[in-house]
C-alpha cells in the first residue's frame, strides 16, 4: 500500500469558541448547509456559525468560524441530530425523542409548534417522491417497536404519510425514493415502503459493532459489513462495487468521490472506490462524528469540529505520476469524469495519458507507452523531439507547457546507455511507421517522414528504400544532408528522383558505378540505371546517359531503347532512325535494336530488314574468316540470318545476292533465289551443290506457306523431276526421290508421278506413296459424294417447298392491294412472299426495305 495525500485536516471550530472554559460541554452532532455550520451539544444547545474559507500562501485551505448565536431548546437532554431543510429555511432538531422545527437563522421554534414526536433517529429523503418543492420527506425510527414512519414536513406543519412495520427493531435508516435501507438488530435490509416488499442484504451483529447506513448516491448505500468491510448495496439488493476493507471498529463513514472515508477510535482512513485500495491514513483520536455535506466532509471530537479538505484531483493525479504510479493515476483520472465537464475532462485526461505514456517510455515499457500515446492523441513531435536532430531544422515545434516529462533528450533519459538508446530508436521507428498513415500524422507528415528517414539511415534499415520509393513527405534539404552524412548515396538518388530531380539522381548513381563514391546498397546498380532510363520520360536525360550505359555493356545498355514502352517512344519522339544513328558506334547494340524493330515490333520497313540482314551477313562472314573452314556447323548468327531471309519479304534481295556471291553461303543463296521466284535455281543449289535433301524438302514447305495447293504441288513436282532426271547412276538422288514420294504422298498428283517413274521401280518400293495417294483419292471422292448428296437433299427440300406453294390457290382481285405501294393489281402478275403477302413485280424489284406488315420472306 502506498499513501497519497488526498485530504488535509483543517480545524473549523476550536474548543474555546464553542464552550470557553466549560469542561462538561460535549459536541453531539453537526450540520452544515452552505456556509452555515450548526453544532448540537449535550446540554441542549444549538450553536450557529458562519464558515469562511481562505487559501493560504502555501496553497492550503484555512477556515474561520464566526459565531452567530446559540439557543437552548428548553430540554435537559442532548441534541441528538440536526438536519437542515434549506428550501424551507428550517432546521430539524432531534432532542428528547422529538423532532422540532426551528428557523435556520434565529434558531427560534416555528410559531405553530409543529413537531414530530416519538422519534429515536431520522433521515431526510434526498430523492423525494412527493414532487412538492415546499416540503421535505422525513423518515423516522419510531419509539414504537419495529416501526418506521414517513412524514412530509412543511414550513410550519408536519404530516404523516406512511407507517411501516419491520421484522426486527431498526437501529439506523437511510432513504432514497420509496426505498429504505435499514440496519435491524441482526441484519441489513432494503424495504420498499410503498409496496411493503423487502430484500435481505447480509447479517451483522449490532451488539458487537455500531451499524452504519449511508446513502452515497442515487439508489445506492454504504453499509458497515462483517469482517471490517465497507459494503455497497443498491435498492435492488445487489452490489455494483467491490467492498473496501476498513477497521473493525468503524464509528462513521462518508463518501467524497472517488474516496470512502472511515473514522475509528484513532484514525481517519481514506479508501478509493475505484480500486478499493487504502490511499491515506490520518491520525485522529477521540473522534465520534464523520459526515459529508454536499461534498464537504466534517469530523468532530466532543470538543472541536474539523474539515477534511480534498486536494484537487489534478494535484493528486500529478503526485501519483511524479511517483511513477501510472495505473493509480489513470484509475483516479477516469473516476474524476463524473465531477468535471466533458470537454474539460477530455483535455485533462488526454494530457494525463500522454504524461503516463512518457513515464512508461522512460521505463522502456514500450507497448504500454504506445497505447497511452495513441489514446492520449499525442502530438508525435513531442516524442520525436526527445531524439536529437530528428526534427527538421525548419520545424516550428515547441514542447508542451507545462512539460509532459522531465527529460531534455534521449541521452538524459537513457543516461548514455547505448543499448537503451538503440531500443528507444527501434520503438520510435515502429511507432512512426504505425501513425504515419493515420489521423495522428495530419499536419506533421513532413516531420514524421523526415524523422523516420533519419532513423532508417542511421540504423542501416532495409525499410529506408521502401520509404523513398513510396509516397512520402521527407523534406529534401534535411534528408539529403542526413543521407550524405551516412553515405547512403543510392537512397539519396531515390530522394532526388522523388523530388523530380532525376538528373541529380542519375549523376549520383553513375558516380557510384564508376567508383567515384562508395555505396554497396545495390550490386546491380548499373542494371537499375538502365531500367530507370528505360522508363524515364525526360528524353534529353536519356540521350545524355545513353552513351555511358552503352559503353559499359552494349547488350544491356540497348535495353534503354528496346524495353521502353512503344507508346512512350512514339509520344516522346524516340525516332528509330535517330536511335540507329546513335547505335552505329555500338554494333552489338545496333543488331539488338534492329532485331527489336524487325522481329518484336514487326515494323514493315525495308531499310530495317535489309540493314539487319547485312549486319547478320557481315558477322557470319567475319566468323567464317576467323574459323578458316566452311565445314562448320551454322552459328547462332547464321541461323538468325537464314530465319530472317526465309520469313521476311521486305529486304532488298538483289542487293543481298550480290553481297553473298562468292562468299560460300549456298543455303543463303538458295533462299534468296527462292524469294525471287527462281525455285529451280534454289532447289538446284540445295540438291546438287549442298546435297541437302532434307533442306530441299523444307524449302518446298516454307516457300509455299500461305500459297494455294497448286503452288505447293508445283514445287514438289519440280524437286521430284530434279531427282529423277539425274539418271539411274545417281543412286542417292533415286533414294531421295523415293523418300520424297513416300513422305509427302498427298502433295503430288499421283497420275503425273506414275508417268514419270521408271518402269523398273517396284510397287513395294512405292507402297507408302501409293497407299497415301489412294487414301487421298478415295477421301476426295467420298468428300465429293457427300457434297453432291447434301446438294441434292437441299434441292429436294426447295422443290418440296415450291410444290407446296404451287398447290395452294391464290386469290387475286382488283380489291387486293400491293403491300409495298398500296395500289391495286392491274394484271395477274405478282410476287408472293412465304407469309402470303402479295406485291407488284416492279415493287419487289425496286424495294429497299421490307414491307412492314406482314413482313416479307424470300420471294417465291
C-alpha positions, 0 to 999 in steps of 0.5 A, spaced: 500 500 500 502 506 498 499 513 501 497 519 497 495 525 500 488 526 498 485 530 504 488 535 509 485 536 516 483 543 517 480 545 524 473 549 523 471 550 530 476 550 536 474 548 543 474 555 546 469 558 541 464 553 542 464 552 550 470 557 553 472 554 559 466 549 560 469 542 561 462 538 561 460 541 554 460 535 549 459 536 541 453 531 539 452 532 532 453 537 526 450 540 520 452 544 515 448 547 509 452 552 505 456 556 509 452 555 515 455 550 520 450 548 526 453 544 532 448 540 537 451 539 544 449 535 550 446 540 554 441 542 549 444 547 545 444 549 538 450 553 536 450 557 529 456 559 525 458 562 519 464 558 515 469 562 511 474 559 507 481 562 505 487 559 501 493 560 504 500 562 501 502 555 501 496 553 497 492 550 503 485 551 505 484 555 512 477 556 515 474 561 520 468 560 524 464 566 526 459 565 531 452 567 530 448 565 536 446 559 540 439 557 543 437 552 548 431 548 546 428 548 553 430 540 554 435 537 559 437 532 554 442 532 548 441 534 541 441 528 538 441 530 530 440 536 526 438 536 519 437 542 515 431 543 510 434 549 506 428 550 501 424 551 507 429 555 511 428 550 517 432 546 521 430 539 524 432 538 531 432 531 534 432 532 542 428 528 547 425 523 542 422 529 538 423 532 532 422 540 532 422 545 527 426 551 528 428 557 523 435 556 520 437 563 522 434 565 529 434 558 531 427 560 534 421 554 534 416 555 528 410 559 531 405 553 530 409 548 534 409 543 529 413 537 531 414 530 530 414 526 536 416 519 538 422 519 534 429 515 536 433 517 529 431 520 522 433 521 515 431 526 510 429 523 503 434 526 498 430 523 492 423 525 494 417 522 491 412 527 493 414 532 487 412 538 492 418 543 492 415 546 499 416 540 503 421 535 505 420 527 506 422 525 513 423 518 515 423 516 522 425 510 527 419 510 531 419 509 539 414 504 537 417 497 536 419 495 529 416 501 526 418 506 521 414 512 519 414 517 513 412 524 514 412 530 509 414 536 513 412 543 511 414 550 513 410 550 519 406 543 519 408 536 519 404 530 516 404 523 516 404 519 510 406 512 511 407 507 517 411 501 516 412 495 520 419 491 520 421 484 522 426 486 527 427 493 531 431 498 526 437 501 529 439 506 523 435 508 516 437 511 510 432 513 504 432 514 497 425 514 493 420 509 496 426 505 498 429 504 505 435 501 507 435 499 514 440 496 519 435 491 524 438 488 530 441 482 526 441 484 519 441 489 513 435 490 509 432 494 503 424 495 504 420 498 499 415 502 503 410 503 498 409 496 496 411 493 503 416 488 499 423 487 502 430 484 500 435 481 505 442 484 504 447 480 509 447 479 517 451 483 522 451 483 529 449 490 532 451 488 539 458 487 537 459 493 532 455 500 531 451 499 524 452 504 519 447 506 513 449 511 508 446 513 502 452 515 497 448 516 491 442 515 487 439 508 489 445 506 492 448 505 500 454 504 504 453 499 509 458 497 515 459 489 513 462 483 517 469 482 517 471 490 517 468 491 510 465 497 507 459 494 503 455 497 497 448 495 496 443 498 491 435 498 492 435 492 488 439 488 493 445 487 489 452 490 489 455 494 483 462 495 487 467 491 490 467 492 498 473 496 501 476 493 507 476 498 513 477 497 521 473 493 525 471 498 529 468 503 524 464 509 528 462 513 521 463 513 514 462 518 508 463 518 501 467 524 497 468 521 490 472 517 488 474 516 496 470 512 502 472 515 508 472 511 515 473 514 522 475 509 528 477 510 535 484 513 532 484 514 525 481 517 519 482 512 513 481 514 506 479 508 501 478 509 493 472 506 490 475 505 484 480 500 486 478 499 493 485 500 495 487 504 502 490 511 499 491 515 506 491 514 513 490 520 518 491 520 525 485 522 529 483 520 536 477 521 540 473 522 534 465 520 534 462 524 528 464 523 520 459 526 515 459 529 508 455 535 506 454 536 499 461 534 498 464 537 504 466 532 509 466 534 517 469 530 523 468 532 530 471 530 537 466 532 543 470 538 543 472 541 536 469 540 529 474 539 523 474 539 515 477 534 511 479 538 505 480 534 498 486 536 494 484 537 487 484 531 483 489 534 478 494 535 484 493 528 486 493 525 479 500 529 478 503 526 485 501 519 483 505 520 476 511 524 479 511 517 483 511 513 477 504 510 479 501 510 472 495 505 473 493 509 480 493 515 476 489 513 470 484 509 475 483 516 479 483 520 472 477 516 469 473 516 476 474 524 476 469 524 469 463 524 473 465 531 477 468 535 471 465 537 464 466 533 458 470 537 454 474 539 460 475 532 462 477 530 455 483 535 455 485 533 462 485 526 461 488 526 454 494 530 457 494 525 463 495 519 458 500 522 454 504 524 461 503 516 463 505 514 456 512 518 457 513 515 464 512 508 461 517 510 455 522 512 460 521 505 463 522 502 456 515 499 457 514 500 450 507 497 448 504 500 454 507 507 452 504 506 445 497 505 447 497 511 452 500 515 446 495 513 441 489 514 446 492 520 449 492 523 441 499 525 442 502 530 438 508 525 435 513 531 435 513 531 442 516 524 442 520 525 436 523 531 439 526 527 445 531 524 439 536 529 437 536 532 430 530 528 428 526 534 427 527 538 421 531 544 422 525 548 419 520 545 424 516 550 428 515 545 434 515 547 441 514 542 447 508 542 451 507 547 457 507 545 462 512 539 460 509 532 459 516 529 462 522 531 465 527 529 460 531 534 455 533 528 450 534 521 449 541 521 452 538 524 459 533 519 459 537 513 457 543 516 461 548 514 455 546 507 455 547 505 448 543 499 448 537 503 451 538 508 446 538 503 440 531 500 443 528 507 444 530 508 436 527 501 434 520 503 438 520 510 435 521 507 428 515 502 429 511 507 432 512 512 426 511 507 421 504 505 425 501 513 425 504 515 419 498 513 415 493 515 420 489 521 423 495 522 428 500 524 422 495 530 419 499 536 419 506 533 421 507 528 415 513 532 413 516 531 420 514 524 421 517 522 414 523 526 415 524 523 422 523 516 420 528 517 414 533 519 419 532 513 423 532 508 417 539 511 415 542 511 421 540 504 423 542 501 416 534 499 415 532 495 409 525 499 410 529 506 408 528 504 400 521 502 401 520 509 404 523 513 398 520 509 393 513 510 396 509 516 397 512 520 402 513 527 405 521 527 407 523 534 406 529 534 401 534 539 404 534 535 411 534 528 408 539 529 403 544 532 408 542 526 413 543 521 407 550 524 405 552 524 412 551 516 412 553 515 405 547 512 403 548 515 396 543 510 392 537 512 397 539 519 396 538 518 388 531 515 390 530 522 394 532 526 388 528 522 383 522 523 388 523 530 388 523 530 380 530 531 380 532 525 376 538 528 373 541 529 380 539 522 381 542 519 375 549 523 376 549 520 383 548 513 381 553 513 375 558 516 380 557 510 384 558 505 378 564 508 376 567 508 383 567 515 384 563 514 391 562 508 395 555 505 396 554 497 396 546 498 397 545 495 390 550 490 386 546 491 380 546 498 380 548 499 373 542 494 371 537 499 375 540 505 371 538 502 365 531 500 367 530 507 370 532 510 363 528 505 360 522 508 363 524 515 364 520 520 360 525 526 360 528 524 353 534 529 353 536 525 360 536 519 356 540 521 350 545 524 355 546 517 359 545 513 353 552 513 351 555 511 358 550 505 359 552 503 352 559 503 353 559 499 359 555 493 356 552 494 349 547 488 350 544 491 356 545 498 355 540 497 348 535 495 353 534 503 354 531 503 347 528 496 346 524 495 353 521 502 353 514 502 352 512 503 344 507 508 346 512 512 350 517 512 344 512 514 339 509 520 344 516 522 346 519 522 339 524 516 340 525 516 332 528 509 330 532 512 325 535 517 330 536 511 335 540 507 329 544 513 328 546 513 335 547 505 335 552 505 329 558 506 334 555 500 338 554 494 333 552 489 338 547 494 340 545 496 333 543 488 331 539 488 338 535 494 336 534 492 329 532 485 331 527 489 336 524 493 330 524 487 325 522 481 329 518 484 336 515 490 333 514 487 326 515 494 323 514 493 315 520 497 313 525 495 308 531 499 310 530 495 317 530 488 314 535 489 309 540 493 314 539 487 319 540 482 314 547 485 312 549 486 319 547 478 320 551 477 313 557 481 315 558 477 322 557 470 319 562 472 314 567 475 319 566 468 323 567 464 317 574 468 316 576 467 323 574 459 323 578 458 316 573 452 314 566 452 311 565 445 314 562 448 320 556 447 323 551 454 322 552 459 328 547 462 332 548 468 327 547 464 321 541 461 323 538 468 325 540 470 318 537 464 314 530 465 319 530 472 317 531 471 309 526 465 309 520 469 313 521 476 311 519 479 304 521 486 305 529 486 304 532 488 298 534 481 295 538 483 289 542 487 293 543 481 298 545 476 292 550 480 290 553 481 297 553 473 298 556 471 291 562 468 292 562 468 299 560 460 300 553 461 303 549 456 298 543 455 303 543 463 303 543 463 296 538 458 295 533 462 299 534 468 296 533 465 289 527 462 292 524 469 294 525 471 287 521 466 284 527 462 281 525 455 285 529 451 280 535 455 281 534 454 289 532 447 289 538 446 284 543 449 289 540 445 295 540 438 291 546 438 287 551 443 290 549 442 298 546 435 297 541 437 302 535 433 301 532 434 307 533 442 306 530 441 299 524 438 302 523 444 307 524 449 302 518 446 298 514 447 305 516 454 307 516 457 300 509 455 299 506 457 306 500 461 305 500 459 297 494 455 294 495 447 293 497 448 286 503 452 288 505 447 293 504 441 288 508 445 283 514 445 287 514 438 289 513 436 282 519 440 280 524 437 286 521 430 284 523 431 276 530 434 279 531 427 282 529 423 277 532 426 271 539 425 274 539 418 271 539 411 274 547 412 276 545 417 281 543 412 286 542 417 292 538 422 288 533 415 286 533 414 294 531 421 295 526 421 290 523 415 293 523 418 300 520 424 297 514 420 294 513 416 300 513 422 305 509 427 302 504 422 298 498 427 298 502 433 295 503 430 288 498 428 283 499 421 283 497 420 275 503 425 273 508 421 278 506 414 275 508 417 268 514 419 270 517 413 274 521 408 271 518 402 269 523 398 273 521 401 280 517 396 284 510 397 287 513 395 294 518 400 293 512 405 292 507 402 297 507 408 302 506 413 296 501 409 293 497 407 299 497 415 301 495 417 294 489 412 294 487 414 301 487 421 298 483 419 292 478 415 295 477 421 301 476 426 295 471 422 292 467 420 298 468 428 300 465 429 293 459 424 294 457 427 300 457 434 297 453 432 291 448 428 296 447 434 301 446 438 294 441 434 292 437 433 299 437 441 299 434 441 292 429 436 294 427 440 300 426 447 295 422 443 290 418 440 296 417 447 298 415 450 291 410 444 290 407 446 296 406 453 294 404 451 287 398 447 290 395 452 294 390 457 290 391 464 290 386 469 290 387 475 286 382 481 285 382 488 283 380 489 291 387 486 293 392 491 294 400 491 293 403 491 300 409 495 298 405 501 294 398 500 296 395 500 289 391 495 286 393 489 281 392 491 274 394 484 271 395 477 274 402 478 275 405 478 282 410 476 287 408 472 293 412 472 299 412 465 304 407 469 309 402 470 303 403 477 302 402 479 295 406 485 291 407 488 284 413 485 280 416 492 279 415 493 287 419 487 289 424 489 284 425 496 286 424 495 294 429 497 299 426 495 305 421 490 307 414 491 307 412 492 314 406 488 315 406 482 314 413 482 313 416 479 307 420 472 306 424 470 300 420 471 294 417 465 291 
